[in-house]
Amino acid sequence: MNYGHRLKFGLRLPTHDGCEPGRPVQWAGMAEQQGLDLLVIPADTTEGSELEPWTVSSWIAATTSSLGLSVEARPTRHPAMLARAVASLDHLTEGRVDLTLPAGPASAGSGPMSPGREARWPADDTGAALSEAIHVVRELWNVLDRGLGRFAGRFYRLAGAQKSAPAHDVPIVVDGQDRNVLRLVGKQADEWSTGGWDIAALAAGNRVIDESAREAGRDPREIRRRVTIRGDFGDRTGIFTGTAADWVTDLLPLVVDHGVGTVVLDTDDRGVAITFATEVAPALRAATEAALPREWSTARVRRSAALARRRPGIDYDGVPAEMAEVVEPGDLAYARLRSGYLRGGAPGIILRAETNEQVAQAVAFARRHPGVPLSRRSAGHGISGRSTNDGGIVIDVSLMNTIEVLDEKTRRVRIGPGARWAEVAAALEPHGWALSSGDYGGVGVGGLATAGGIGYLARGHGLTIDRLRAVEIVLADGSTVKAGDSENSDLFWAVRGAGANFGIVTAFEFEADEVGAVAFAQLTQDASDLERYLVEWGRVVEDSPRDLTSFVIVPPPRAGRPVLALSRTMVDAADRETVLARLEPLAAISPLYAQDVVISSYAAVMNNASDDAPVSHGEPVSRSGLLRHITPQFAAAAASVLRSGAIGWFQLRSVGGAVADIPTDATAYAHRDANFSLVVMGGIDEVVDKAWDRLRPFLDGLYISFESSLRPGRLAEAWPPRTLSRLRELKTVYDPEGVFGDNFALTPATNTPGGRDR
C-alpha cells in the first residue's frame, strides 16, 4: 500500500577515514544545488578524524539554506542533551532538521546495510532503551504542557528539566529491522528507516509497524517509510544498475506498493549522486503521479497524540482548506499562539488568514459554530479584546502585516491589521512621517486603530483613528466592503472607536503626519507628596503647548522605599531650547532620581517590543477611565487607592489638544473633551472594583482598549447615550446575529433573532 507521503530524495554523506574538513560542506552544497530534499549525516561521519559529528552538522547547516538535515545520533549521547542539541540546530536552520536514532544491526536476510549501524542503545534490550530515549526527547520538546520535563524510567530519568521546543515538529526517525524495534516504530516514531531494499523484508516490516500503530491508537499513515539504496549507472547487472529509467523501474514498486516516501542514496561517487538527483528523482516523481490516484499525497494526517488534544464542539474536519495555517491544540505552533501578551488561553482552533477571502472563510466557519467562543487577533496585545479564549475559535490576522505607501504626495499609506506599530514607525521614518500609536511597539495595528489610539503624539496630532481615511472590512455575512467618508460612511464612523463590533478590518488607509526628530524624556521623580505631584503634573501638561504629550506611571508605594513617579514625555521638536522649555516645568515638580533625555526618531522610541512568544496565564484585571482635569480631590482618591495595595499598576496618559479638535459626533470615540486617560491593573476583580469605586465619581467615560471588566454598565461608560444608540442601530444592520461578540459587544437596536450582548 501507499501511505500518502510526498516523495523526498536524499543523499547519505559519505564517511571517510581522515575526512578532509571541507568535504562534508562540498557534498552538502552539491546536494542542495541539485535539488535534493535531504542530507543524511551519519553518526560516524568523521570517524578517524578529529572532527565532532554534531559540530560538522552545525557547519553544514550554516552553509545551506533549504536542504533538510537528517542527523543520526549516537546511542552514547544522553537523550536529554540530544533533545536540546536538536532543538537548537532546528532553530538555527529555521526548521530543517529531523532526528535519526539507529537501533542496531538488522536481522539476517534484511538486505544490504549502510555502514556504521552496529551501535546499540544501553543494555541488551534495545527496544526498551530506545523507547525511553524517545520519551525523554519528546518530553523535553513538549511545551504544550507547561512546567518542567519529568520522566522516570529504567534507563533514563528526568527530575525536572527545562523544556525547549524546536522550530518545527521535528520527526523522529528510527533505523532498524529487529521486530522489537519495528513495534516501537509503530508506537512512537514518525519515520522508519531501513538500509535494505529487499521487498519481502520491507513488506514484513510494514505489517509489523502497521499492526503496532493500530494497537497504539495511531494511523499507520502517520509513519513515513525510508529506504537507503546503493547503485551505479552503466551496464545493467542487477537492481539499481543500468540507466536512470532502470532505477525508476526498480524503485516504483517500493513507492507504489510498499509505501516508501523517502529514498536516500548512499554513494561516494559525485557523478552517481548528480544523476540520481537530476534524472532518477524527477522521473520517479512523474511515474508515481501516473501510477497513483489523483491527489494521493495531499491529505494531511495528524498524529494521534495531536488528535487527542482536540476540544469538543468544533468541526475539525470541516475547516476551510484555504486557510494560510490551521493550528490545533496538538500542534507545536499552538504553544506560541494560544495566549496573548496579557491573557492566557486554550482555544480549540486557531485559523490564520493572510487574504480577505481566507478571513471570510474563517468567519463562515465560526458562524457554523453558534455558542462556541470566537476571538479575533492582530498581535494579541489587547487588554479589553479577548484575543484568545478557552475551547473556542481564534481568527488570527497577524500574517496580514504589509505596509505600503500608496501616495507620497498625500502621505497615504496602506497597513495590514497584523503589522505592529514598531514596524509601521520604522517603515514611515525614511519618509519623515509618523502615526501616533500608543507607547509600545509590539501592539498590533488592528486593535488599536479601531478603538482610538492614545499615543505619544496625541496632543499634537490626535488619536490614531483621526488619521484614518478608509478601511477594508470583512463583515459578519462574509462580504468585504470598503468604508470611508465617501462610501459606507456610517460604517466608517463606527469603525473609529467601536470597530470590533462590526467586522474584521483587513486593511487600513492612513494619512501619515510629517514628524521629524523628537525629544523623548524619561524622568524618575520623588512623589512622596503624591497628591501634590499628580495635581502639578496634570497642570503642567494642560498648560503646555500641544507639541508635548506625557504619560506617567506611579508604582504602588512600598514600605521603606521612596514613592516614585515615572514619566515618559515626548516633545515633537528637536531644537534644544524648545525641548528644555517644555521639560523644565515637569522636572521642577519634585526632585529627580534619574533622567534620560534623547533627541531621536519616533521609530526609535517605538522600537521597544520583544519578539518572544507570549507565555501569559490567567486574565488581566484592568479598569479604564477618562477625566477632564486632575483635581486635588481626584489626586487624594488616587493616592488612597495606590497606598491601599489593591492595584499593581497606575498610569495616566495625556490626551486633549488635537484630540479635542475633532467634533464629538465625528467618530464613535466620543469623549473628546477628556484631557487624561487613566488605567489601573490588579490581580482580583473584586479588590480592583472596590478600589475603583473611589475613583469613579471623578471619571466621565472610559477607553475601551484598557477595560477588561464585563460588567453590564461599561457600555454606557464607553459611549454616550446618543453614540450608543447609533451604534446599536448599525449593529442591527451589519451584525444582527451578534457574530462579533468578543469585545464590548453591542445589542442590536431591534430584537433581531440571534442578537446578543455581553
KAWOBEL-V940887 format. One record per helix or strand of 2 or more residues. SS is the DSSP state (H for helix, E for strand). FROM is the first residue (numbers start at 0). TO is the last residue. If there is no record, write none. Layout:
[[SS:FROM:TO] [SS:FROM:TO]]
This chain:
[[E:7:11] [H:22:32] [E:37:40] [H:52:61] [E:67:72] [H:78:91] [E:96:101] [H:125:140] [E:148:151] [E:156:160] [E:171:174] [H:178:187] [E:190:193] [H:198:214] [H:219:221] [E:223:228] [H:243:255] [E:259:265] [H:269:290] [H:303:306] [H:315:317] [E:324:327] [H:333:336] [E:348:351] [H:355:366] [E:373:376] [E:392:395] [E:402:406] [E:411:414] [H:420:428] [E:432:433] [H:444:450] [H:457:460] [H:463:466] [E:467:473] [E:479:483] [H:488:500] [E:503:510] [E:512:513] [E:517:525] [H:529:542] [E:547:552] [E:563:570] [H:575:586] [E:591:599] [H:601:605] [E:620:626] [H:631:643] [E:648:653] [H:656:660] [E:675:681] [H:684:695] [H:703:705] [H:713:717] [H:720:733]]
